[in-house]
Amino acid sequence: MYQYDSYDQAMVDTRVEEFRDQTRRRLEGKLTEAQFTPMRLKNGLYLQLHAYMLRVAVPYGTLNSRQMHALADIADKYDRGYGHFTTRQNIQYNWIKLEEAPDLLADLAKVEMHAIQTSGNCIRNISSDHFAGAAADELVDPRPYAELLRQWSSFHPEFNALPRKFKIAVIASDTDRAAMRLHDIGIQIVKNDAGELGTAFYVGGGMGRTPMIAPCIRDFVPLDQLVSYSEACLRVYNRYGRRDNKYKARIKILVHELGAEEYTRQVEEEFAHLLDQGIEPPIAELERIRTCFADPAFGDGARSVDRSDPDFALWVDRNTVRHKHDAYVSAVISLKPVGGIPGDASAAQMHLMAELAKEYSFDELRVMHTQNIVLPHVKIADLHALWTRLDADGLGAPNLDTIEDIIACPGLDYCSLANARSIPVAQKISERFAANGKTEALGELKLKISGCINACGHHHAGHIGILGVDRKGIENYQLLLGGSEAEDCSLGKITGPGFSEDGIVDAVETAADVYLRERAKGERFLDTYRRIGIEPFKEALYG
């Protein structure tokens, strides 16, 4: 994994001391909250309902055990003993004291971590496939290119005050595990007819109050022009993006209003200009970065497991993913126990995951887009020992990609923007399906919950999505069906009037029952929905 050089470390250390001074002046009353807000946001510090929340960057989701141990220590020292892993492959702490925030950032800097650009109108944490470097279906490891973009975008003077926040994802397989087309820029590493590697650019995706799927504006950009084309996309947006209306400020609105063809024309014009300027980093820099992502020393071993323990066998079937080396798998650690808070992990659990990564996965972990953790390189021969330790600590839930593997934002329990709670709904749904025994029969069914229209829980992209709204001071929940953030990307449709907290749990089960009744052999929930349409579901829900 990438390791800081002296420039990286100096940049992070300097930012810590700058923020320490800014925080001191705020506490002394020398800065107003209005003056301080943009400063703290650029350092990942939000003011939420009950306390400050700090969002820590985990570039493309990759961590080592030392860093995970540090995150656990921070949870104990500065929070209430836990952290919340997010769909941006980051971690958030919800109970931060302002006077302690600089010390927290200093502790992060000691392990090559920071919270820079995890908020504000700038280029946010670059995300990627959580199985990058391990996936059997990828062309190359996309993380060196994500790292190159991270370095290019950090403190970029031209993009430090964009019209709105900006999110980029990089993948390298036809299977999209990063919601690439629902980003401001989605980049897929591809191969052309001549066998050369390049990138396809998808621009103008996003969720929130105006969800849109990004169109492909160029199907092949040479890898040695990746930064130049990215900069061209950002320059056109920075020039013309709306700054008078935050609800229309995202690049998806610009691409929609200009039209993809006109936006692309302007990007190509800017791109040609940038090629003449020679802004692309030297190839030696990319090669330096690539060396940080070399494969670990894989060994040989068993290709199958002893399936005599049915609980272990179920976990293997659901929570392990094929690896590019036949003696290994990627093992998913579920942060979705029945009745638990999706994405939360205690300090003790983080310490355990760090120990297991060092022992079983070449000292590497990944934060998943689905709010779980994956050990990317686990020997098949070690799986039973790994599962035994996970299961003993409440981390062995066998529910990857099932209805119990729920994505949920923190909602009204923490967030000042939320209209409704997400966490209790997620807990009740997981408890309902664990009790009724339908999880196995339902198979792959991705459920996502947001507590407001900002869609941090990605409800638009759930096979089943839930959106919490405020109806005359009462929490109300809309049900959406038919979304997908994968390569078959689609946006869910609202079924009709909303439901109460208990009513939405019943509604989810009703929708699941329609699928079980109507599905054809081999169909997922999403396949059945697309075949029969929304009407049979509406009939069952509303009569």
FILOFI-221137 format. One record per residue (C-alpha): residue in three letters; y, x, z. Coordinates in steps of 0.25 Angstrom, whole numbers. Example, Ala and Ser with C-alpha at 12.3 -4.5 7.8 and 13.67 -1.06 7.14 Angstrom:
FILOFI-221137
   residu      py      px      pz
      ALA     -18      49      31
      SER      -4      55      29
This chain:
FILOFI-221137
   residu      py      px      pz
      MET       0       0       0
      TYR      14       4      -2
      GLN      20      14       8
      TYR      35      16      11
      ASP      42      29       5
      SER      54      35      12
      TYR      63      26       4
      ASP      56      13       8
      GLN      56      17      23
      ALA      70      21      23
      MET      74       8      16
      VAL      67      -1      27
      ASP      72       8      39
      THR      86       7      34
      ARG      85      -8      32
      VAL      80     -10      47
      GLU      92      -2      52
      GLU     102     -10      44
      PHE      96     -23      49
      ARG      96     -18      63
      ASP     111     -16      62
      GLN     113     -30      56
      THR     105     -36      67
      ARG     113     -29      77
      ARG     126     -34      71
      ARG     120     -48      71
      LEU     116     -48      85
      GLU     129     -42      89
      GLY     137     -53      82
      LYS     143     -44      71
      LEU     136     -51      60
      THR     135     -66      59
      GLU     122     -73      55
      ALA     128     -76      41
      GLN     130     -61      40
      PHE     117     -57      46
      THR     108     -67      38
      PRO     107     -60      25
      MET     105     -47      32
      ARG      93     -52      40
      LEU      87     -60      28
      LYS      86     -47      20
      ASN      78     -41      32
      GLY      69     -53      32
      LEU      74     -60      44
      TYR      76     -75      44
      LEU      82     -84      55
      GLN      71     -96      56
      LEU      70    -108      65
      HIS      67    -101      78
      ALA      69     -86      76
      TYR      71     -75      65
      MET      60     -73      56
      LEU      57     -60      49
      ARG      50     -58      36
      VAL      43     -45      34
      ALA      40     -40      20
      VAL      26     -37      16
      PRO      27     -32       1
      TYR      17     -38      -7
      GLY       9     -42       6
      THR       3     -28       8
      LEU       2     -22      22
      ASN      -6     -11      30
      SER     -11     -12      44
      ARG       0      -4      50
      GLN      10     -15      44
      MET       2     -26      49
      HIS       1     -21      63
      ALA      16     -19      63
      LEU      18     -34      58
      ALA       9     -38      70
      ASP      17     -29      80
      ILE      30     -36      75
      ALA      24     -49      77
      ASP      21     -46      91
      LYS      34     -38      94
      TYR      44     -47      87
      ASP      38     -60      84
      ARG      28     -69      92
      GLY      15     -62      88
      TYR      13     -67      74
      GLY      19     -66      60
      HIS      18     -75      48
      PHE      13     -70      34
      THR      20     -77      22
      THR      18     -80       8
      ARG      27     -69       4
      GLN      17     -59      10
      ASN      27     -56      21
      ILE      26     -58      36
      GLN      36     -66      44
      TYR      39     -66      59
      ASN      46     -79      65
      TRP      51     -75      78
      ILE      60     -63      76
      LYS      72     -59      86
      LEU      84     -54      78
      GLU      86     -43      87
      GLU      72     -38      85
      ALA      72     -39      70
      PRO      77     -25      67
      ASP      66     -19      76
      LEU      56     -27      69
      LEU      60     -22      55
      ALA      60      -8      61
      ASP      45     -10      65
      LEU      42     -15      51
      ALA      49      -3      44
      LYS      39       6      52
      VAL      28       1      44
      GLU      34       0      31
      MET      38     -15      32
      HIS      51     -23      31
      ALA      58     -36      30
      ILE      67     -33      19
      GLN      70     -43       8
      THR      60     -53      14
      SER      72     -63      14
      GLY      85     -65       7
      ASN      89     -66      -7
      CYS      82     -54     -12
      ILE      68     -50     -18
      ARG      58     -53      -7
      ASN      45     -46      -3
      ILE      37     -44     -16
      SER      24     -51     -15
      SER      10     -49     -23
      ASP      -4     -53     -23
      HIS     -10     -51      -9
      PHE     -23     -46     -16
      ALA     -15     -35     -24
      GLY     -23     -22     -25
      ALA     -36     -29     -21
      ALA     -37     -41     -31
      ALA     -48     -40     -41
      ASP     -40     -47     -52
      GLU     -27     -39     -52
      LEU     -22     -30     -63
      VAL     -16     -20     -53
      ASP     -11     -20     -39
      PRO       3     -27     -40
      ARG       8     -22     -27
      PRO      14      -9     -33
      TYR      22     -17     -42
      ALA      26     -26     -30
      GLU      30     -14     -23
      LEU      38      -9     -34
      LEU      46     -22     -34
      ARG      48     -21     -19
      GLN      54      -8     -20
      TRP      63     -13     -32
      SER      67     -25     -25
      SER      70     -20     -11
      PHE      85     -19      -9
      HIS      88     -21     -24
      PRO     103     -21     -24
      GLU     104     -31     -36
      PHE      94     -41     -29
      ASN      98     -41     -15
      ALA     106     -54     -15
      LEU      98     -63     -25
      PRO     101     -77     -27
      ARG      89     -80     -19
      LYS      76     -74     -13
      PHE      67     -67     -24
      LYS      51     -66     -23
      ILE      42     -58     -32
      ALA      27     -57     -33
      VAL      18     -47     -40
      ILE       4     -50     -44
      ALA      -6     -43     -53
      SER     -17     -53     -56
      ASP     -18     -66     -63
      THR     -22     -73     -50
      ASP      -8     -75     -43
      ARG     -10     -73     -28
      ALA       5     -72     -25
      ALA      12     -84     -31
      MET      18     -75     -41
      ARG      24     -87     -50
      LEU      31     -93     -38
      HIS      39     -81     -36
      ASP      53     -77     -41
      ILE      46     -66     -49
      GLY      31     -66     -51
      ILE      25     -53     -57
      GLN      11     -52     -62
      ILE       6     -39     -67
      VAL      -2     -42     -80
      LYS      -8     -34     -91
      ASN      -3     -36    -106
      ASP     -12     -36    -118
      ALA     -11     -21    -119
      GLY     -17     -19    -105
      GLU      -3     -15     -99
      LEU       1     -19     -85
      GLY      14     -27     -84
      THR      20     -39     -77
      ALA      22     -53     -80
      PHE      35     -59     -73
      TYR      36     -73     -68
      VAL      50     -77     -63
      GLY      55     -89     -57
      GLY      45     -95     -48
      GLY      46    -100     -34
      MET      44    -111     -24
      GLY      54    -117     -14
      ARG      62    -130     -18
      THR      60    -127     -33
      PRO      46    -121     -35
      MET      44    -115     -49
      ILE      33    -106     -56
      ALA      38     -94     -62
      PRO      37     -92     -77
      CYS      32     -79     -83
      ILE      45     -73     -89
      ARG      38     -61     -95
      ASP      23     -58     -96
      PHE      23     -43     -97
      VAL      33     -33     -90
      PRO      28     -19     -90
      LEU      25     -14     -76
      ASP      35      -2     -78
      GLN      46     -13     -80
      LEU      43     -22     -68
      VAL      55     -19     -60
      SER      64     -20     -72
      TYR      59     -34     -75
      SER      59     -38     -61
      GLU      74     -34     -60
      ALA      77     -41     -73
      CYS      72     -54     -67
      LEU      80     -52     -54
      ARG      93     -49     -61
      VAL      93     -61     -69
      TYR      90     -69     -57
      ASN     101     -62     -49
      ARG     111     -64     -60
      TYR     109     -79     -62
      GLY     101     -84     -50
      ARG     109     -96     -42
      ARG     116     -91     -30
      ASP     124    -104     -28
      ASN     111    -112     -24
      LYS     100    -106     -16
      TYR      91    -117     -20
      LYS      93    -113     -35
      ALA      94     -98     -32
      ARG      79     -93     -35
      ILE      75     -87     -48
      LYS      66     -99     -51
      ILE      79    -107     -53
      LEU      85     -97     -62
      VAL      73     -96     -71
      HIS      71    -111     -71
      GLU      86    -114     -75
      LEU      88    -102     -85
      GLY      74    -105     -90
      ALA      63     -94     -90
      GLU      66     -90    -104
      GLU      81     -88    -102
      TYR      78     -81     -89
      THR      68     -72     -95
      ARG      78     -68    -106
      GLN      88     -64     -96
      VAL      77     -56     -89
      GLU      73     -49    -101
      GLU      87     -45    -105
      GLU      89     -40     -91
      PHE      76     -32     -91
      ALA      79     -25    -104
      HIS      92     -21     -98
      LEU      85     -16     -85
      LEU      75      -8     -94
      ASP      87       0     -99
      GLN      91       3     -85
      GLY      78       9     -81
      ILE      77       2     -67
      GLU      62       3     -67
      PRO      57      12     -56
      PRO      49      25     -61
      ILE      34      23     -63
      ALA      32      34     -53
      GLU      37      24     -42
      LEU      27      13     -46
      GLU      16      24     -46
      ARG      20      28     -32
      ILE      19      14     -28
      ARG       6      12     -35
      THR       0      23     -27
      CYS       2      15     -14
      PHE      -7       4     -19
      ALA     -19      12     -23
      ASP     -32       5     -20
      PRO     -38       9      -6
      ALA     -52      17      -6
      PHE     -61       5      -9
      GLY     -76       8      -5
      ASP     -89       1     -10
      GLY     -96      -9      -2
      ALA    -102     -23      -1
      ARG     -99     -33     -11
      SER    -103     -45      -3
      VAL    -103     -50      11
      ASP    -114     -56      21
      ARG    -112     -71      20
      SER    -121     -74      32
      ASP    -108     -78      41
      PRO    -103     -91      34
      ASP     -89     -89      41
      PHE     -88     -75      35
      ALA     -93     -79      22
      LEU     -82     -90      21
      TRP     -71     -81      24
      VAL     -76     -71      14
      ASP     -77     -82       3
      ARG     -63     -87       7
      ASN     -55     -75      12
      THR     -59     -63       3
      VAL     -54     -61     -11
      ARG     -61     -52     -22
      HIS     -56     -38     -22
      LYS     -55     -28     -34
      HIS     -66     -20     -27
      ASP     -79     -27     -26
      ALA     -82     -21     -12
      TYR     -69     -27      -6
      VAL     -62     -40      -5
      SER     -48     -45       0
      ALA     -49     -52      13
      VAL     -39     -63      17
      ILE     -36     -64      31
      SER     -31     -79      33
      LEU     -19     -82      42
      LYS     -22     -96      41
      PRO     -32    -100      52
      VAL     -35    -115      54
      GLY     -22    -120      61
      GLY     -15    -107      60
      ILE      -1    -104      55
      PRO      -3     -99      40
      GLY       2     -85      39
      ASP       3     -82      54
      ALA      -4     -70      60
      SER      -3     -65      74
      ALA       0     -50      78
      ALA     -14     -49      82
      GLN     -19     -54      69
      MET     -10     -45      61
      HIS     -15     -33      69
      LEU     -29     -37      66
      MET     -26     -38      51
      ALA     -20     -25      51
      GLU     -32     -19      58
      LEU     -42     -26      48
      ALA     -34     -21      36
      LYS     -35      -7      41
      GLU     -50      -8      43
      TYR     -54     -16      32
      SER     -43     -16      21
      PHE     -38      -2      19
      ASP     -26      -5      28
      GLU     -20     -16      19
      LEU     -17     -31      21
      ARG      -9     -41      13
      VAL      -1     -53      16
      MET      -5     -64       7
      HIS       3     -73       0
      THR      -5     -84       7
      GLN      -1     -80      21
      ASN     -14     -73      23
      ILE     -17     -58      25
      VAL     -27     -51      16
      LEU     -35     -38      18
      PRO     -35     -33       3
      HIS     -47     -23       3
      VAL     -58     -27      12
      LYS     -72     -22      10
      ILE     -82     -33       8
      ALA     -91     -26      18
      ASP     -80     -27      29
      LEU     -77     -42      27
      HIS     -86     -47      38
      ALA     -80     -37      48
      LEU     -66     -41      44
      TRP     -69     -56      44
      THR     -75     -55      58
      ARG     -62     -49      64
      LEU     -53     -58      56
      ASP     -61     -70      61
      ALA     -60     -66      75
      ASP     -45     -66      75
      GLY     -43     -79      68
      LEU     -40     -72      54
      GLY     -53     -76      48
      ALA     -50     -90      42
      PRO     -58     -92      29
      ASN     -47    -100      21
      LEU     -41     -92      10
      ASP     -35    -101      -1
      THR     -40    -114       6
      ILE     -32    -125      12
      GLU     -32    -118      25
      ASP     -25    -106      19
      ILE     -12    -113      20
      ILE       2    -106      16
      ALA      13    -111      25
      CYS      27    -107      28
      PRO      32    -106      43
      GLY      39    -120      40
      LEU      48    -127      51
      ASP      41    -120      62
      TYR      49    -107      59
      CYS      57    -109      46
      SER      72    -114      46
      LEU      70    -119      32
      ALA      58    -127      34
      ASN      58    -142      34
      ALA      44    -144      40
      ARG      33    -136      47
      SER      22    -129      39
      ILE      13    -123      49
      PRO       8    -135      56
      VAL       5    -142      43
      ALA      -3    -129      39
      GLN     -10    -129      52
      LYS     -14    -144      52
      ILE     -19    -142      37
      SER     -28    -130      40
      GLU     -34    -137      53
      ARG     -36    -150      45
      PHE     -44    -143      34
      ALA     -52    -134      43
      ALA     -56    -146      51
      ASN     -60    -155      39
      GLY     -68    -144      32
      LYS     -62    -146      18
      THR     -57    -132      16
      GLU     -69    -127      10
      ALA     -70    -138       1
      LEU     -56    -137      -4
      GLY     -57    -123      -8
      GLU     -45    -116     -13
      LEU     -33    -125      -9
      LYS     -19    -118      -6
      LEU     -10    -126       3
      LYS       4    -121       6
      ILE      15    -127      15
      SER      30    -125      16
      GLY      39    -131      26
      CYS      51    -132      17
      ILE      54    -132       2
      ASN      56    -117       2
      ALA      41    -116       0
      CYS      38    -104       8
      GLY      24    -110      10
      HIS      23    -111      -5
      HIS      19    -126      -5
      HIS      23    -128     -20
      ALA      11    -118     -23
      GLY       0    -124     -14
      HIS     -12    -132     -20
      ILE      -7    -141      -9
      GLY       7    -138      -4
      ILE      15    -144       8
      LEU      30    -144       9
      GLY      37    -148      22
      VAL      50    -156      21
      ASP      59    -163      30
      ARG      60    -178      29
      LYS      71    -183      37
      GLY      68    -174      48
      ILE      53    -175      48
      GLU      43    -164      42
      ASN      37    -170      29
      TYR      27    -163      20
      GLN      25    -164       5
      LEU      12    -161      -1
      LEU      11    -154     -14
      LEU      -1    -152     -23
      GLY      -4    -142     -35
      GLY       3    -130     -32
      SER      -2    -116     -35
      GLU       4    -102     -33
      ALA      -7     -95     -41
      GLU      -8     -91     -55
      ASP     -10    -106     -58
      CYS       4    -108     -52
      SER       9    -122     -50
      LEU      18    -130     -40
      GLY      13    -141     -31
      LYS      18    -156     -33
      ILE      22    -165     -21
      THR      12    -176     -20
      GLY      22    -186     -14
      PRO      28    -190       0
      GLY      27    -180      11
      PHE      18    -181      23
      SER      20    -178      38
      GLU      14    -166      45
      ASP       0    -173      47
      GLY       1    -181      34
      ILE       2    -168      26
      VAL     -11    -163      32
      ASP     -18    -176      28
      ALA     -11    -175      14
      VAL     -17    -161      12
      GLU     -31    -166      16
      THR     -29    -178       6
      ALA     -25    -169      -5
      ALA     -37    -160      -2
      ASP     -47    -172      -2
      VAL     -42    -176     -16
      TYR     -45    -163     -21
      LEU     -59    -163     -15
      ARG     -61    -177     -21
      GLU     -56    -174     -35
      ARG     -59    -159     -38
      ALA     -68    -154     -49
      LYS     -78    -143     -47
      GLY     -71    -130     -45
      GLU     -57    -135     -44
      ARG     -47    -131     -33
      PHE     -38    -141     -27
      LEU     -27    -136     -37
      ASP     -36    -138     -49
      THR     -40    -152     -45
      TYR     -25    -155     -42
      ARG     -21    -150     -56
      ARG     -32    -158     -62
      ILE     -30    -172     -56
      GLY     -15    -171     -53
      ILE      -8    -175     -41
      GLU     -10    -190     -41
      PRO     -24    -191     -34
      PHE     -18    -183     -23
      LYS      -6    -192     -22
      GLU     -15    -204     -22
      ALA     -23    -199     -10
      LEU     -10    -194      -3
      TYR      -2    -207      -4
      GLY     -11    -218      -9
